[in-house]
């Protein structure tokens, strides 16, 4: 089937162009200068007034780890992803049981295959005991391997049966040596365990249970130190390293300065750019995440790193806890689920706050939400850009349309948002995956199970 998309503003890796797109057999088959004689097509989509971005690749989602209804969350939550321009998710290993063995990985892959409405790739987990299985997990399709340098438990154990334990420095070194043998990617939650435990224990002993205590329990130095340690081991081993959810501008600059001697990429999240510590205090439990949302000077400095072009990836760290799991923190902040919803606000909030309000170019929007993720996780050149031969994964934005974030309208069980009440200028009106319209006119056009499993291209 051939589809023509006409009259849109198309965002390529090289910049934005007025062009028409030809899709054939699910791939980008033509990028046609405006005025070119158009070929015959089975379907014509008029995108007049719309911006066409490559579909977002959210490399950091927790659909299967936040509560006890993972299949329902995948079925409903990935519909929400599609409705807001996310065309591929990369699901974290947290689940019951975690994806740390070949058996568990295969079982989880099957669950995603029957449930997802968008394309999906998968992380495997590092638990300090599975180094011998990493190459086989890679062969099964794991695009990255997640490590935690910290835990909420003093002894470093996983805080629940879906999660991962802290990986100590010896385990980190051994894992990265092994990953280097097949060019695997380690993704690291980089915070110093001892500093977090010390700060948190002191606050609890003082009887602190207010929201600001959560911010004080995750000091920025814990992130800066741990990032530096990962970079040193990455340099020594030659392994590829990706630092997840960077909230500290100093940590971000450390990573940027290490390149190209170190093969390192990193992501930040919309909440670290659009909220600050005073917002955390105002919002309460619904803004509790780790690392915590930082003070305004840190947020402003992170924007400077972004505007310098150093940030590789924008990811959501989507944690769709139930409202009840978050509201448990109203009595004491330590009881609130640790993480924010975000897959439905990832692209639109960045389009609104980054592009329209702060002047971030559409080219950079596409780079951080699609091309950068695809390159870091080796999904490129199949995914991540509007280019000949790539999958036709597209998000159509109407920049003239605005909407208000209301968590009650989210898909899945995480019907709440730290961005509650914020106005978003720019709305996704159509999403295409592999040439198929999966969302348009406010309605899903495909059923769960449409999504396809994606593996490394090299």
N, C-alpha and C positions, 0 to 999 in steps of 0.2 A: 504494500500500500504506500502511495506517495501523498505527502501532505505539504502544502505550501503555507508559509506564514508570511503575511505581507504587511507592510506599513509600520512595522515596529522599530524601536530603537534597540539595536542588538549590541550586547556588551561582549566583546571579544577579549582575548588576552592582550591584544595590542591597543585596546581602547574601544570607545563606543562608535558605532557606525549606523547610518540609516541603510538598512539592507533587508532583503527578503531571504527567507530560509527554505531550503528544500530538504525534506526528510524522506528517506527511502529505506524501508526494511528496518525502521527503528534507529537509523543512524543519520547524522548530519551529512547530507549528500551534496549540498550546494549552499554557498553564501553569496548571494546575487546582488550586485550593485543596483541601487534604485534606478528604475528605468530600463533595466535589462528585460528582454523578451522572456516571459515566464514559461516554463515547461508545463505540460499537462499534469494535473494532479487529481487524486481521488477526493481530496478534502482541501478546502482553502479556509485559513483562519485569518481574519482581519484583526491585526494588533495595533490599529491606529491609536495613538495617544499612550501606548503602553511601553514599558521598559522590559526587555527580555534578557534576563540573567541566566547563567548556567545554574541548574538546580543546586541547592545547598547540600553539602555533604557534612552531616553532623557526626563528628568522629567520637563524641563522648556522650553516650546515652545509657541510662540505667532503667530501661523498661522492665527488666526481669528481676531487679534486686531490691525494689523499694517496699514492696508489700507481698502478700500471699496470693495474688491473683495475676500472675505474669502473662498468661495467655490472653485474658481479657484486656490487660493493659496494652499488649502488643496489637491486638485487633483494633482497639479503639484509638490508642495513642498514635499509632502510625498513620491513621486516617487524619489526625490532627496535624501530623508532620506534613503530609501531602498537601493539606489545605493551606499551608503557610510556606510553601516553596521548598521544603526539604525533600529531596528525591532519593537520598541514600543515608542510612544511619550506620554507625559502627558501634555495636552493642558491647558494653563492658561485660567482664566475666562473672559479675555478681549474679548468683541465682541459687536455687536449691536443687542440686548441689552446684558449687561454683565450677566454672569451665577451666579446671586445672589439670584434667586428665583427658586422654583421647575419648574415653567412654562418655564422660560428661559433656565434652565439646560436641560430639556427634548428636547426643540427645538434645542439647540446646539448639543446635543448628536445625534439627528437624522441627522443633517448636517454632522457631522464627520463620521457617519456610512455609508453614501452614497458616501463619498468623499475620505476617507483615503485608501492608499495602504499598510499601515503598521498598526499593532495593536495600539490601543489608549486607554488611560485612561484620566480622566478629573479632573481638579481643579474646585471647586466652589469658589465664592468670598465672602469676608466679607466687608460689607458696614456700619456696626454700627447699622443697623436697622433690620437685618435678623437673629438674634440669635435664634428666635423661629422656624426657618425653617432648622436649621443646621442638626438636626437628620434626618429629612425627605430627605434632600439632600444627606446625608450619605447613607440612604436606597436606593436612586436612583442610587448610584454608585460613588459618589464623593470620590476620594481617598485622597484629601487634600483640605485645605481651605486657600486661599491667603489673606494676610493682608499687607497693606502699612502703615508704620509709618510716611510717608512723602508724600508730593504732590508738584508739580510744582506751584500750586496755593497758594497764601499767606494764604487764608482762609481754605485751606485743602481740597477743593472740587476736584473732578476728573477733569483732564485737558481736557478731551474729553468725549463724551458720551459712548465710548466703555470701559472706564477705571473705576478705583475704587477710592473712596475718601480716604483721610488719616483716619486711625483708631486711635482715641486718647487712652490714657492709660486706661481709664475706659472701653472703648469698647473692648480693648485688653484683659483686665482681665475678663470681662463678657464672651467673646467668648471662652477663654481658659477654664474657668470653665465649660461651656457647652460642649465643645469638650471632656473634660475629662470623661463625663458621658457615652460616647460611644467609647472612645479611638480614637477619630479623631485626625488628624494631622493638625496643623497650620503651614503654610509656610509664613515666614515674610521677607518682604523687609525692612531691618533694617538700617535706617539712621535717624538721629535726624532732625525733620522738621525745628525747629527754627534755628538751625545752618545753614542748607542749605539755607533757605530763607534769613538769614542775610548775608551770604557770597555772594550769588548770587546778592542780591540787591546792595550791596556795589560795586561789580564789574560793574554792569550795570550802576550805577550812575556815575562811573568813566569813562564811555564810552568804556569799554573793550568789544570787540566782537570777539577777536581772540581765537584760539583753546585752548591755555593754560589757558585762563580764565575759560573754562569749568572745567579743572582739579582743579583750585583753588576754584571753587564754590562747590566742593564736598570734603571737607577736611576729612582726615582719621578719625579724632576724632568723626565726626558725626556718622560714622559706628561703631566705638568701643563703644561709649556710648549707642547707641540703642541696640546693641547686648547684652550688659550687662543688660539692662532693661528687654529685652525679657527673658533672662535666669533667672532673679529673679522671674518673674511672672510664668515662667514654673516650677520653683522649688516650688513655693507656691501652685500652682494648681495641680501639678502632670501631666499636659498635655504634650503630645508629641509635640516638636517644631522642625521645620526645617528652618534653615536660608539660604535664597537663595543668589546666586551670591556673595559670600564673596570675597572681594578684598584685605582686610587687614589681614596681618599675625598676628597682635596683636589681632584682633577680632577672627580670627580662633583659636588662642591659648586659648582665653577666653572660647570658646565653648569646646575645647578639655579638658581643666582643670576642667570644670564643671561636667564632666561625671565621674562616673555613677550617681551622686546625682541628676543630671538633665537629663531628657530623651530628649537629643538634638542631631540632626544631622545637617550637613551643606554641601553645595556644593560650588565649585568654577567653573570657566569657563576657557577655553583655552586662551582667550584673556588676562586674569589677570596673566597668567603664561608665555605667549610668547611675550607680548608687554609691553612696559613701557611708561612713560609720554613723553619721547622724540619721541617715535614712534607715539603717539597720535598727537603731534604737526606736525610731518612729514606727517602723513596720512590725517589729517584734519577731516572734518565732518563724513567720513565713519568710524571713530573710536570713535565717541561720544556715550557714554553709561553711565548708572548709576548703581552703583557707577562708577566714572571715572577710567580709567586705571592709575595705580599708578607709582610713581618714582621707579627707578631700585632697590634701597635697599629694598623697600617693596616687590617687585616682588621676589627678591632673598630669602627673609625671608619666603615668601609663599611657595617657592619650598622646603625649609627646613621643613616646616610643612607637606608638602606632603610626603617627603621622610621619615618622622617619622611614617607614616602610619595613620595619624589622619584624613585625608580628606575622607569623606564618599562617595561623589558623584562628578562626573564631568558632568556638564550640559552645554548646549549651550546658553541658554537665547536667542533663535533664534527669531529675530525681522525682518521679511522680508519687510522692507519699500521699496518703489520703489526708483530707483536711484534719481528721482526728489525730493523726500522727504528728502533724505540725502544731496543732492547738494544745497538745500535751505540754508544750513549752510555756504556756501562759502562767502556770504556777511557778515553774522553775525552768529556765532556758535550756538547762542541760538535758531535758527530756524531749525536746523538739527534734523531729527527724532532721538529719544533717544533709541538706541539699535543697535545691530550688527546681521548680518546673521551668522549662525553657525552650522545648523544641518548637513550640508554636510561636514564640516571640523572637527566636534567634535571628532570622533574616529580616522580618519587618521592622523590629526595633532598631537594628543596625542601619537599615535603609533610612529610617526616619531620623534617628539621633546622629548617625554617623554621616550619611550622605547629605540629607536635606538641611540639617541644622549645623553641621560642622564642616561641610564641604569635602568630606572624604570622597574621592572619585569613584565612579561606578566601576572602573577598572580595578581599584583596590578592594571594593566591596566583593567583587567576583573572585579576586585573588584569595582573600581571607576566608570566604565562605565555601568556595568550590575548588579552585585550582590548587591552592596551597594544601588543603586537606588531601586532595587526590595525589599530589606529588609526594607528600610526607608518608602516606600510607600505601604507596605504590599501586594506586588505582588508576593513575594516569599512564597512558593516554586513552584509556577507554572512558573514563569519567573525568569531570572537573572543568570542562571548558566547552564553549561553542566553537567547534573546529571540525574540519572535514574528517570523517571516519569515526568520530566520537559518538557515544550513545547520545541520542537526542533527549537529554534531561534538561528541562527548561522551566523557569519560573517567570510568570508574567505579572509585573507590578503595575498597578494604576497609581501613579504619583499624585493624582488629584483626589484620590479617595482617602478618607481618614476613618479611623475606628478607635474605640476605647478598649483597653485591655480589661477583660472581665473574666476572672478565673472560672467562674461558674459555667462559662461557655466552652471551656477546654474539653477536648476529647480525653477519654481515659478517666482514671479515678483521682488524679491529681488536679482537682478543680479549684485551684487557688493560684495566686501569683504574687511575687514580690513587686511586680510592676502594676499591681491593681490600680485602675483609675487613670493610668497614663495614656495620653493620646498618641496614637501611632499614625503618622502621615505616610501613606503608601500602603496599598493593600494587594495581596496576591489574589488575582482573579482567575488564574488558570495555572495548572501544573501538568507538565508532560513528562513521562518517564519512558525511555526507550521508544519514543514516538507515539505513545498512547496517552491521550488525555485522561488523567486519573482524577482530576478535580477541575470543575468549572461551574460557573453560575451558582456558587454556594453549595454544590452537591458533589459527593464522591461518585466517580464513574466506574470504579473497579471494586472487587471484593477482596477481603483478606486472603492472602496467599498469592496475590499478584506479584509481590516483591520477589526478586531473584537474588540468590547468594552470590556475593562478589568476592573474588580472591585477588591476590597480588598479580599484577601484570608482568613483574620482573623481580 
